[in-house]
Amino acid sequence: MIEIENALKTLTPNAQFAVYDDGTIDWLSPDIDQPTEEAIQAKLTELRAEYDANQYQRDRAISYPSIQEQLDMQYWDAVNGTTKWKDAIAKVKTDNPKPSE
Protein backbone atom coordinates (compact mmCIF):
# COMPACT_ATOMS: atom_id res chain seq x y z
CA MET A 1 0.00 0.00 0.00
CA ILE A 2 3.03 2.24 0.34
CA GLU A 3 3.20 2.44 -3.46
CA ILE A 4 -0.37 3.74 -3.61
CA GLU A 5 0.40 6.24 -0.85
CA ASN A 6 3.43 7.48 -2.80
CA ALA A 7 1.36 7.83 -5.97
CA LEU A 8 -1.34 9.78 -4.12
CA LYS A 9 1.21 12.01 -2.40
CA THR A 10 2.78 12.79 -5.77
CA LEU A 11 -0.57 13.46 -7.46
CA THR A 12 -2.09 15.43 -4.58
CA PRO A 13 0.66 16.59 -2.21
CA ASN A 14 -1.69 18.56 0.08
CA ALA A 15 -4.40 15.91 0.41
CA GLN A 16 -5.21 13.89 3.49
CA PHE A 17 -6.08 10.22 3.02
CA ALA A 18 -5.75 6.75 4.50
CA VAL A 19 -4.86 3.62 2.54
CA TYR A 20 -5.74 0.24 4.01
CA ASP A 21 -4.17 -3.17 3.46
CA ASP A 22 -6.93 -4.18 1.06
CA GLY A 23 -6.22 -1.13 -1.13
CA THR A 24 -9.24 0.82 0.04
CA ILE A 25 -8.69 4.58 0.17
CA ASP A 26 -10.47 6.89 2.61
CA TRP A 27 -10.30 10.36 1.10
CA LEU A 28 -10.15 12.91 3.92
CA SER A 29 -9.75 16.09 1.85
CA PRO A 30 -13.18 17.05 0.49
CA ASP A 31 -11.76 20.28 -0.99
CA ILE A 32 -9.27 18.30 -3.16
CA ASP A 33 -10.46 16.01 -5.93
CA GLN A 34 -9.47 12.38 -5.43
CA PRO A 35 -7.47 11.08 -8.40
CA THR A 36 -9.14 8.47 -10.55
CA GLU A 37 -8.04 4.84 -10.42
CA GLU A 38 -6.57 5.32 -13.92
CA ALA A 39 -4.53 8.34 -12.77
CA ILE A 40 -3.27 6.41 -9.74
CA GLN A 41 -2.29 3.40 -11.87
CA ALA A 42 -0.53 5.65 -14.40
CA LYS A 43 1.43 7.34 -11.61
CA LEU A 44 2.31 3.94 -10.11
CA THR A 45 3.67 2.83 -13.48
CA GLU A 46 5.70 6.04 -13.76
CA LEU A 47 7.09 5.76 -10.22
CA ARG A 48 8.02 2.09 -10.71
CA ALA A 49 9.82 2.90 -13.97
CA GLU A 50 11.73 5.71 -12.26
CA TYR A 51 12.64 3.41 -9.37
CA ASP A 52 13.82 0.68 -11.74
CA ALA A 53 15.83 3.17 -13.82
CA ASN A 54 17.74 4.22 -10.69
CA GLN A 55 18.74 0.71 -9.60
CA TYR A 56 22.34 1.47 -10.55
CA GLN A 57 22.41 4.21 -7.88
CA ARG A 58 21.34 1.79 -5.16
CA ASP A 59 23.86 -0.79 -6.38
CA ARG A 60 26.65 1.79 -6.39
CA ALA A 61 25.77 3.05 -2.92
CA ILE A 62 26.36 -0.36 -1.35
CA SER A 63 29.44 -1.07 -3.49
CA TYR A 64 31.51 2.02 -2.67
CA PRO A 65 34.11 1.66 0.07
CA SER A 66 33.17 3.44 3.29
CA ILE A 67 34.04 7.12 3.61
CA GLN A 68 36.76 6.21 6.13
CA GLU A 69 38.27 3.74 3.65
CA GLN A 70 38.08 6.29 0.84
CA LEU A 71 39.79 8.96 2.94
CA ASP A 72 42.51 6.50 3.87
CA MET A 73 42.99 5.59 0.19
CA GLN A 74 43.22 9.28 -0.72
CA TYR A 75 45.79 9.92 1.99
CA TRP A 76 47.98 7.02 0.91
CA ASP A 77 47.56 7.94 -2.76
CA ALA A 78 48.88 11.42 -1.94
CA VAL A 79 51.78 10.00 0.08
CA ASN A 80 52.71 7.26 -2.41
CA GLY A 81 51.71 8.88 -5.71
CA THR A 82 49.24 6.04 -6.43
CA THR A 83 45.67 6.06 -7.77
CA LYS A 84 44.02 3.37 -5.62
CA TRP A 85 41.08 5.62 -4.67
CA LYS A 86 40.34 6.67 -8.26
CA ASP A 87 40.69 3.06 -9.39
CA ALA A 88 38.28 1.82 -6.69
CA ILE A 89 35.66 4.44 -7.59
CA ALA A 90 36.07 3.78 -11.32
CA LYS A 91 35.56 0.04 -10.72
CA VAL A 92 32.29 0.64 -8.85
CA LYS A 93 31.07 2.89 -11.68
CA THR A 94 32.12 0.36 -14.33
CA ASP A 95 30.53 -2.56 -12.47
CA ASN A 96 27.28 -0.57 -12.01
CA PRO A 97 26.93 1.57 -15.13
CA LYS A 98 24.46 4.37 -15.46
CA PRO A 99 21.89 3.42 -18.10
CA SER A 100 22.16 5.35 -21.34
CA GLU A 101 19.43 7.88 -21.84
Z-matrix of the N, CA and C atoms (Angstrom, degrees):
N
C 1 1.430
C 2 1.519 1 111.75
N 3 1.324 2 115.41 1 -16.97
C 4 1.468 3 119.24 2 178.15
C 5 1.515 4 110.51 3 -61.34
N 6 1.344 5 117.44 4 -36.89
C 7 1.459 6 119.96 5 178.38
C 8 1.529 7 110.73 6 -60.94
N 9 1.318 8 117.08 7 -43.78
C 10 1.468 9 120.11 8 178.98
C 11 1.521 10 110.16 9 -64.29
N 12 1.324 11 117.01 10 -41.01
C 13 1.466 12 120.37 11 177.48
C 14 1.524 13 110.33 12 -60.08
N 15 1.333 14 117.70 13 -44.06
C 16 1.464 15 120.84 14 179.11
C 17 1.522 16 111.10 15 -62.47
N 18 1.325 17 116.87 16 -42.07
C 19 1.463 18 120.49 17 178.78
C 20 1.529 19 110.12 18 -62.10
N 21 1.320 20 116.89 19 -45.77
C 22 1.466 21 120.50 20 -179.79
C 23 1.527 22 111.66 21 -64.76
N 24 1.331 23 116.72 22 -40.67
C 25 1.466 24 119.95 23 178.71
C 26 1.528 25 111.30 24 -64.38
N 27 1.322 26 116.52 25 -34.38
C 28 1.459 27 120.26 26 178.32
C 29 1.523 28 110.75 27 -72.67
N 30 1.327 29 116.65 28 -42.08
C 31 1.464 30 121.01 29 -178.93
C 32 1.524 31 112.87 30 -72.54
N 33 1.326 32 116.68 31 -36.68
C 34 1.466 33 121.63 32 -175.34
C 35 1.527 34 109.23 33 -138.86
N 36 1.335 35 116.73 34 75.90
C 37 1.468 36 120.04 35 -172.15
C 38 1.533 37 115.23 36 -60.11
N 39 1.316 38 118.72 37 -23.46
C 40 1.469 39 120.21 38 -177.41
C 41 1.521 40 113.36 39 -99.85
N 42 1.315 41 117.33 40 3.93
C 43 1.462 42 120.88 41 -176.31
C 44 1.528 43 111.52 42 -82.50
N 45 1.306 44 114.41 43 154.92
C 46 1.458 45 122.84 44 174.48
C 47 1.526 46 106.76 45 -111.23
N 48 1.324 47 116.52 46 133.80
C 49 1.458 48 120.71 47 -179.41
C 50 1.514 49 109.62 48 -160.73
N 51 1.319 50 115.00 49 166.21
C 52 1.468 51 121.83 50 174.57
C 53 1.520 52 106.88 51 -130.97
N 54 1.336 53 115.63 52 136.33
C 55 1.460 54 121.49 53 177.26
C 56 1.522 55 107.48 54 -117.30
N 57 1.319 56 116.33 55 128.34
C 58 1.458 57 121.80 56 -177.31
C 59 1.526 58 110.77 57 -100.70
N 60 1.315 59 115.22 58 165.49
C 61 1.467 60 121.50 59 -176.52
C 62 1.521 61 113.45 60 -56.31
N 63 1.315 62 117.58 61 -29.42
C 64 1.464 63 120.05 62 179.89
C 65 1.527 64 112.83 63 -85.42
N 66 1.335 65 116.82 64 4.14
C 67 1.463 66 121.28 65 178.68
C 68 1.514 67 114.20 66 90.85
N 69 1.316 68 117.01 67 -2.54
C 70 1.454 69 121.30 68 178.29
C 71 1.526 70 109.48 69 -67.99
N 72 1.333 71 115.14 70 139.35
C 73 1.467 72 121.31 71 179.46
C 74 1.517 73 108.67 72 -116.00
N 75 1.330 74 116.64 73 126.48
C 76 1.461 75 121.65 74 169.44
C 77 1.524 76 106.61 75 -98.27
N 78 1.311 77 116.20 76 115.60
C 79 1.467 78 121.00 77 -178.91
C 80 1.517 79 108.42 78 -89.11
N 81 1.321 80 117.11 79 118.10
C 82 1.463 81 122.58 80 -172.82
C 83 1.523 82 112.93 81 -109.28
N 84 1.334 83 116.42 82 12.68
C 85 1.462 84 121.54 83 -179.59
C 86 1.526 85 109.37 84 -123.16
N 87 1.328 86 117.77 85 83.42
C 88 1.459 87 120.06 86 -176.21
C 89 1.526 88 113.81 87 -63.11
N 90 1.340 89 117.21 88 -21.75
C 91 1.465 90 120.49 89 -179.71
C 92 1.536 91 112.42 90 -84.29
N 93 1.328 92 117.90 91 -4.62
C 94 1.468 93 122.69 92 178.94
C 95 1.524 94 107.67 93 -120.09
N 96 1.334 95 115.36 94 129.16
C 97 1.463 96 119.26 95 179.69
C 98 1.520 97 110.65 96 -67.07
N 99 1.329 98 115.22 97 133.86
C 100 1.470 99 120.67 98 176.44
C 101 1.530 100 108.13 99 -74.48
N 102 1.326 101 117.86 100 132.91
C 103 1.459 102 120.19 101 177.65
C 104 1.529 103 110.97 102 -62.49
N 105 1.311 104 115.19 103 150.20
C 106 1.458 105 119.88 104 177.21
C 107 1.519 106 110.00 105 -71.54
N 108 1.324 107 116.29 106 162.15
C 109 1.467 108 121.00 107 176.45
C 110 1.528 109 110.01 108 -58.47
N 111 1.335 110 116.89 109 -38.56
C 112 1.471 111 120.99 110 179.34
C 113 1.530 112 111.06 111 -63.76
N 114 1.337 113 116.75 112 -41.55
C 115 1.471 114 120.47 113 178.93
C 116 1.522 115 110.58 114 -65.68
N 117 1.333 116 116.36 115 -40.10
C 118 1.467 117 120.51 116 179.05
C 119 1.522 118 110.04 117 -64.52
N 120 1.339 119 116.97 118 -45.78
C 121 1.471 120 120.57 119 -179.77
C 122 1.524 121 111.19 120 -64.10
N 123 1.329 122 117.74 121 -38.72
C 124 1.467 123 121.10 122 177.99
C 125 1.526 124 110.33 123 -64.02
N 126 1.323 125 116.45 124 -42.23
C 127 1.472 126 120.11 125 179.16
C 128 1.520 127 110.44 126 -67.13
N 129 1.339 128 117.72 127 -38.80
C 130 1.469 129 120.89 128 176.39
C 131 1.527 130 110.57 129 -59.64
N 132 1.317 131 116.85 130 -44.28
C 133 1.463 132 121.24 131 178.80
C 134 1.525 133 110.41 132 -61.27
N 135 1.318 134 116.49 133 -43.21
C 136 1.470 135 121.55 134 179.19
C 137 1.529 136 111.02 135 -64.06
N 138 1.329 137 116.85 136 -45.68
C 139 1.466 138 120.34 137 -178.94
C 140 1.529 139 111.98 138 -66.07
N 141 1.331 140 116.83 139 -38.15
C 142 1.468 141 120.27 140 177.42
C 143 1.525 142 110.98 141 -65.24
N 144 1.329 143 116.87 142 -41.71
C 145 1.465 144 120.70 143 178.89
C 146 1.522 145 110.64 144 -63.18
N 147 1.322 146 116.49 145 -41.59
C 148 1.467 147 120.90 146 177.88
C 149 1.528 148 110.44 147 -63.91
N 150 1.323 149 116.43 148 -43.87
C 151 1.460 150 121.04 149 178.70
C 152 1.531 151 110.42 150 -60.77
N 153 1.323 152 116.61 151 -47.14
C 154 1.465 153 121.09 152 -179.91
C 155 1.523 154 111.57 153 -63.07
N 156 1.338 155 116.59 154 -38.86
C 157 1.469 156 120.71 155 -178.49
C 158 1.528 157 111.88 156 -66.36
N 159 1.332 158 116.78 157 -22.46
C 160 1.463 159 120.77 158 -178.34
C 161 1.525 160 113.25 159 -101.11
N 162 1.321 161 117.26 160 17.04
C 163 1.467 162 121.00 161 178.90
C 164 1.530 163 110.73 162 -58.70
N 165 1.331 164 116.79 163 -37.26
C 166 1.465 165 119.78 164 -179.01
C 167 1.529 166 110.88 165 -58.38
N 168 1.326 167 117.93 166 -34.40
C 169 1.468 168 120.82 167 179.37
C 170 1.523 169 110.99 168 -65.21
N 171 1.321 170 116.27 169 -43.11
C 172 1.466 171 119.74 170 178.95
C 173 1.521 172 110.61 171 -67.05
N 174 1.338 173 116.91 172 -38.67
C 175 1.461 174 120.27 173 178.09
C 176 1.521 175 111.10 174 -65.18
N 177 1.332 176 116.52 175 -41.96
C 178 1.462 177 119.60 176 178.78
C 179 1.526 178 111.07 177 -63.80
N 180 1.316 179 116.15 178 -43.02
C 181 1.471 180 120.38 179 -175.61
C 182 1.521 181 111.96 180 -56.87
N 183 1.329 182 117.48 181 -37.77
C 184 1.465 183 119.18 182 -179.93
C 185 1.525 184 112.65 183 -86.97
N 186 1.341 185 116.92 184 -10.56
C 187 1.463 186 120.36 185 -178.53
C 188 1.529 187 113.30 186 -93.53
N 189 1.326 188 117.42 187 -24.60
C 190 1.461 189 119.45 188 -179.50
C 191 1.527 190 110.26 189 -64.41
N 192 1.331 191 116.14 190 145.49
C 193 1.474 192 118.38 191 171.14
C 194 1.530 193 108.88 192 -62.56
N 195 1.322 194 116.65 193 158.00
C 196 1.466 195 119.86 194 178.85
C 197 1.531 196 109.78 195 -61.45
N 198 1.308 197 115.88 196 161.38
C 199 1.472 198 120.40 197 178.34
C 200 1.525 199 110.12 198 -58.67
N 201 1.336 200 117.28 199 -40.75
C 202 1.466 201 120.24 200 179.26
C 203 1.530 202 110.28 201 -60.63
N 204 1.347 203 116.05 202 -44.08
C 205 1.466 204 119.45 203 178.96
C 206 1.526 205 111.03 204 -64.51
N 207 1.321 206 116.49 205 -40.32
C 208 1.466 207 119.53 206 179.76
C 209 1.523 208 111.63 207 -64.88
N 210 1.337 209 116.69 208 -41.34
C 211 1.468 210 119.45 209 178.32
C 212 1.527 211 111.09 210 -64.54
N 213 1.326 212 115.83 211 -39.54
C 214 1.461 213 119.84 212 177.34
C 215 1.533 214 110.27 213 -63.12
N 216 1.336 215 116.69 214 -43.86
C 217 1.469 216 120.07 215 177.97
C 218 1.526 217 110.73 216 -60.19
N 219 1.335 218 116.30 217 -43.22
C 220 1.463 219 119.78 218 -179.48
C 221 1.530 220 111.25 219 -63.90
N 222 1.323 221 116.44 220 -41.17
C 223 1.459 222 119.94 221 177.89
C 224 1.528 223 110.45 222 -59.53
N 225 1.342 224 115.85 223 -51.58
C 226 1.454 225 119.32 224 -176.78
C 227 1.528 226 111.92 225 -69.16
N 228 1.317 227 117.73 226 -29.99
C 229 1.468 228 119.87 227 173.55
C 230 1.527 229 110.19 228 -62.85
N 231 1.345 230 116.22 229 -42.09
C 232 1.468 231 119.71 230 179.28
C 233 1.523 232 111.21 231 -66.50
N 234 1.326 233 117.12 232 -39.33
C 235 1.462 234 121.51 233 -179.53
C 236 1.532 235 110.89 234 -69.68
N 237 1.350 236 116.05 235 -44.22
C 238 1.462 237 120.50 236 -172.28
C 239 1.526 238 114.59 237 -98.94
N 240 1.316 239 117.72 238 -4.40
C 241 1.462 240 119.88 239 -178.56
C 242 1.527 241 112.54 240 69.94
N 243 1.339 242 117.47 241 29.11
C 244 1.465 243 121.84 242 -179.18
C 245 1.534 244 110.25 243 -101.70
N 246 1.317 245 115.77 244 178.11
C 247 1.469 246 120.97 245 -179.57
C 248 1.538 247 111.18 246 -129.26
N 249 1.325 248 117.06 247 34.77
C 250 1.464 249 120.15 248 -176.97
C 251 1.529 250 112.16 249 -60.66
N 252 1.334 251 118.09 250 -40.02
C 253 1.459 252 120.57 251 -179.73
C 254 1.531 253 110.73 252 -64.81
N 255 1.328 254 116.83 253 -50.01
C 256 1.468 255 119.95 254 179.33
C 257 1.521 256 110.84 255 -60.61
N 258 1.313 257 116.96 256 -38.90
C 259 1.468 258 120.69 257 179.36
C 260 1.531 259 111.11 258 -65.56
N 261 1.333 260 117.30 259 -40.97
C 262 1.465 261 121.14 260 -179.73
C 263 1.526 262 110.69 261 -65.01
N 264 1.327 263 116.64 262 -43.24
C 265 1.469 264 120.85 263 179.84
C 266 1.521 265 109.98 264 -67.18
N 267 1.319 266 117.24 265 -42.66
C 268 1.471 267 121.01 266 179.12
C 269 1.528 268 110.78 267 -61.48
N 270 1.327 269 117.59 268 -38.12
C 271 1.465 270 120.78 269 179.29
C 272 1.524 271 110.77 270 -64.40
N 273 1.322 272 117.98 271 -43.37
C 274 1.459 273 121.40 272 178.72
C 275 1.542 274 109.32 273 -60.55
N 276 1.328 275 116.61 274 -44.89
C 277 1.461 276 120.72 275 -179.75
C 278 1.529 277 111.52 276 -66.03
N 279 1.326 278 117.79 277 -37.71
C 280 1.455 279 121.38 278 177.99
C 281 1.528 280 111.45 279 -69.67
N 282 1.313 281 116.37 280 -40.74
C 283 1.472 282 120.98 281 -179.44
C 284 1.527 283 112.45 282 -70.84
N 285 1.342 284 116.73 283 -23.15
C 286 1.471 285 122.61 284 -178.05
C 287 1.535 286 108.84 285 -131.43
N 288 1.329 287 116.59 286 70.14
C 289 1.467 288 119.07 287 -173.11
C 290 1.523 289 113.16 288 -68.59
N 291 1.311 290 113.33 289 149.34
C 292 1.461 291 120.88 290 174.20
C 293 1.521 292 106.72 291 -73.84
N 294 1.337 293 118.32 292 132.43
C 295 1.457 294 118.93 293 -179.87
C 296 1.534 295 110.83 294 -64.51
N 297 1.316 296 115.88 295 145.20
C 298 1.464 297 118.83 296 178.18
C 299 1.515 298 109.05 297 -71.75
N 300 1.299 299 114.52 298 145.05
C 301 1.476 300 118.95 299 -177.07
C 302 1.492 301 111.06 300 -98.94
